[in-house]
């Protein structure tokens, strides 16, 4: 007998329960009428889910599934409408159903759960609540919202005439006494008007740009002041420490209270321009050190192939840490998902990757044959819901939909499908509009997997994953008169897909400058973040876009970075005696690695569990960092050991990094490896199969119990054996630091790819102190191992 199709199997396995379910007592969803139609997420038991990974699931499997299960129970009216399906982060689909239909499905044994999906206004702009920060408890309460901290933000400047940076009556009228900075006075930046007890410092550094360009700044196009003319710096500063602002939104999206991660912290900003970023960084950082700031937030990156001695951020950050300042940086936002794209990899920097939260700005593309595809958009309007003709940009003059290249006779009144690349997504919509088109569907990059970037289009527009764009194109090619429409659902909060997930664009390790330094260190929210925006530029930053907004929604590691800057400020105020390394340690060892569904945090690029080269130690967990149990500490001498181990000469170290007359001599230092640096994470490079590497770590007990006893557990990286010596750490009043060795031995059993990873966890019953372990094997060696 021929095997029945997967869809038939799926339906048959559930139909056996239909009669019993139909006879069962129906329990309605509270506060909803039987015939009210809402969107529901239907979670199908994994054993009954089809084994496909594209949106053909909707047509070939879940559509007949819905019809067959609802029809016998006499709840098939009104007809359910399938919206989209899940194959990676969850198993199931979303559909428009009545409450009775939803309850009927939930009664079937092949359905794990049915959850009503709601679109509603946020109580906050989500980041703070997603990070579980509250002024009444935890880290924010214990730090008093970091009211005595100053966060220095090096970016494109600041738009000071914004409620996020207004004078705050809850703060002391003057900056903290340790802060010695000031606001500059320029024709376009009146310090007496703009600076207050919230914005306590503002400077500009443009000399690097002028030297690189060979000409002065054109002040008719830009401002020779800290005034932000691009919006990026304003956005970053508000994420880190913006004051609470009610009714914050972008075109009604993500409406709620916008507030910084450390809402009580003061802000000192510095403006930079284009090519001046690398050359201005040391000058600005030295100024920030002299001004007495507590945290430096650097949402910029340099060439990932530069050594530490060639990296201005690494050099200036080294000196900031010498002065006790926590430095937070962003990894290269455009590098992912390619490996070894992470920048800012010096061990004294806290390098932040980007992850998603449990919200989407959702759209559904509906084709004439009934197929549906989920997308994302910040388009402020809606459509009449009628079908429009579809055309591929490649059939109308420009596959990428470049301005001036689309044939108006082929585009007018239609929705145009555009390839990724060549121009910005918003610019593709402009090109379609100028050619008379109605709307635009933009494809995401093929390497981005399920990730699509939300864009504030000027016409009805959405971005869909590349695989879905190809499905839409196939429909257009095979259909004589293809039609479709875009439905806009606004802000949707949902438990499915689970969150957080690693953003596809977030740069990945291992580090090129030092593979034994695991980077990124951790991840934080960096996808579709609402925060303050400059009134001098449109939300798309296009000249043709005349809209002006008070808030904008952006994605990038530069949005993730200031979240951690704010958390670091909170932690520094709550634990003022901790060193920068202890602060970093607490943030990384308490980071979590499971998503909201209890599974490993996934990579949006692949749908697979993310490893330490994608998520570092995990997702930042501010409240847990307040009480980490154990911390790893390191100081300037330890970092000098690393520089010596990397082969820097005494002259380079003294002339490039120290710069103050301090002398060092590598030959007199204890011989150590880069991997021996006392960081929470462990990263080693295996030169040959069968190698055994030993690394040493020292921990300090900062928990309440001075007599704590910690035992070790964890998961060895596949293809390796781990030995921890000793396996128990016993502390007492006189011994609050303990040292242990980790012996990593590659073995023939188990899989061993080019990269393998695991972790160790120390626990005293009250704390879990986790350290990720990454092992890198040269490609030639990993191939040899795979052949055994």
C-alpha positions, 0 to 999 in steps of 0.5 A: 500500500502506498504511504499516505501523504503527510497532510493525510497522515496528520489529519487522520491521526487527529480525526479519531478524537473528533467525535469525542471532542465534539461531544465534550463540554465546550469551555469558551475563552473568557470575555469573548463571544462565540462568533468573535474572530481573533488571531490564535496561535495553534501549537501542534504536537511535534510528533504530528507536525509535518517535516517541512520547513517552508510556508508550503506547510500552510497550503499542503498540511495545515489548511486541510488540517483545519478544514477536516477537524472543524467541519465534523464538529459543525464549527466550520463557519465562519471559515477559518483563515490560515495566516502563517505557519511556524517550523523552526522556533515553534511547531504550528500555525496562526489562524483567524478563528472564532472562540468556539473554533479555538476551543475545539482545536485545543481539545484535540490530542494532536494540539498542544495549546491554542493561544490567543494572539493580541495586538495591543499598546505596550505599558512601556516600550518593552525593552525595560519590561523584557529585561524585567527592570522595575523601579520598585525591585531588583537592580533598578531599585537597589541602584536608585535607577543610577541617579548618581551615574553618568553615561558617556555616549560616543555617537552622532551627537544628541538632539537635546530639544527632546522630552527624553533629555528634559530637566528631570525634577526627580534628580538633584539639580546638579550633576554628581560631584565626581563629574567634571564635564560641561556642555560646549557653546556653539551657535547651534547648541546653546548649552544654557538652554539645552543642558540641564540635570539630565544632559550634563555634558555635550562635546563634538569631535570633528577634526578626524573627519576634516583630516580624512576628507581634506576639507572642512565640514559643510555647515550648510548640510551638517552641524559643527556642534554636538547637535545630532543631524542623523538621529542615531546618537539620539536613539542610542542615548535615549536607550541607555538613560532617557527619561520616561516619556508617555505616549511614545510611538512611531506612527502609533506603533509600540505606543507606551512609555519610552524610558532608558534602561537606567532612567535616572542616569545622567548623559554626557554625549559627544558628536562624531562625523563619518570618517572621524569615528576612529580617530576621534574615539581616543580623544573623546574617551580621554575627555570622558575619563577626565570628566569622571564618567562612570560608563562609556557607551561606544556604538561604533566599530572598526575594521575587524581585521585590525589588531588591538594596537591598530584599534583606537577603541581598544587603545582608548578603552584600555585606558578607560578601564585603568581608571575604573570606567566600564566600557561597553561597545557594540559588535559589527552590526552588518557582519552577521551571520558570517563567522569572524565578523565581530569587532571590538574584541579587546578583552577589557571591552564588553562586546554586545550582540543583538537579539529579538524581543517578543514583539513584531510589527506584523504584516501578512502578504495574501496571494490570489491563490490563498497562500499567506506569508508573514512580514514586518513593516513600520508603514503607518497606514493601512489598505482597503484590503482589495487585491492588487496586481503583482509584478516583479521589479526584474520584469519592470526594469530593476530587480532591486527597484532602483529609483528611476529604473522602473517602467511606469507602464508595468508598475502603475497601480501594482504591488512590486516585489523587489530583490534585496540590495543595491539601495535601502529598503525604504528607497525601494518604496520611493522608486515604486511610488515614483513609477506610480506603483501602489505598494512594495514587497522587499525580500530580505537577504538569503543568509538572514533566514527568518529575519526581516527588517522593519522599515518605515515605508512611505507607501504600503510596504513590507519586508519578508524572508528571502525564502518567502519572497521566492515563493511569491515570485514562483506564484507570479511566474506561473500565474497569468494575472498574479494578484495579492495584498498586504495586511497590516496588524500593527504591534503584536506581542506574542509568545510564539515564536519564542524569544529572544533569538539572535538577530541574523545581522549580529556579528559572530566570533571567533575573534580574528585579533585573539580567538582565545578571547570569546566574543561577543560577550553577551547579547541584548535587545537590538531588534526593532527598538523604539527610542528618541529621534532627532527632529532634523531628519526623517525616520528613513533618513531619506531626503525625499521623506519629509516626515518628522517624528519624535521617536523612531524604531531601529535595529542593530547592535548599536541599539543593543549596546546602550541597553547594556550600557544602562545595565552596567550603570545600574550595576556600578551604582548598586555595587560600587566596590566592584572593578570593571572586570567584576561588573563584566563577570557578573553580567556574563555568568548570570546571562541566560541561554534559554528562550521563553519556551525553555529551549536553547536560544535560536539563531534567526539565520539558521533556526538552530540553537545559537552557540557562544560565537553567536550569543557569547555567554547568553542574554543579559539578565540585569537582576540576576547580575546583582547577586552572581555568587562568584565573580572573575576579576582581572586588572591592568597587569592581567591585560598587559600579560595578554598583550605580551602573550600576543607578541606585542613588544615592550615599546608598543605596549608602552608607546601605544597603550600605556602612554603615561611613562609607565614601563613594562617588561614582558620578559619579566612577566610570568609566561601565560597564554591568552586563554589564561586571562581570568575571564568568565568565558573560556575559549581555546584553539586546538592545534592538532587532534588529541591536544590537551589544553589547561586553563586556570581561573580564579573566582571571588565569592561575593555572595552573602554566605562567606562559607559557601561551598560550590560544586561543578557541573556542566556540558563538555563540548562534543568531541572533548573530555573535561576535567575540573581540578578541584571539583569543589570550591570551599570558601570561608572568612579567610579564603574568599578567592579560590583557583581551579584548572580546566583541562580540555582534551580532544577525543576520538568519540563524539562529533568534532567540527571546526567549532565545538562548545559546551559550558561549566557551571559552579553552584552552591544551591543558591547560585549558578555561575555559568562559563561558556567554553568554545573550542576551535579546531583548524579546518584541516584538523576538523576534516581529519577528525570527521574522517575517523 
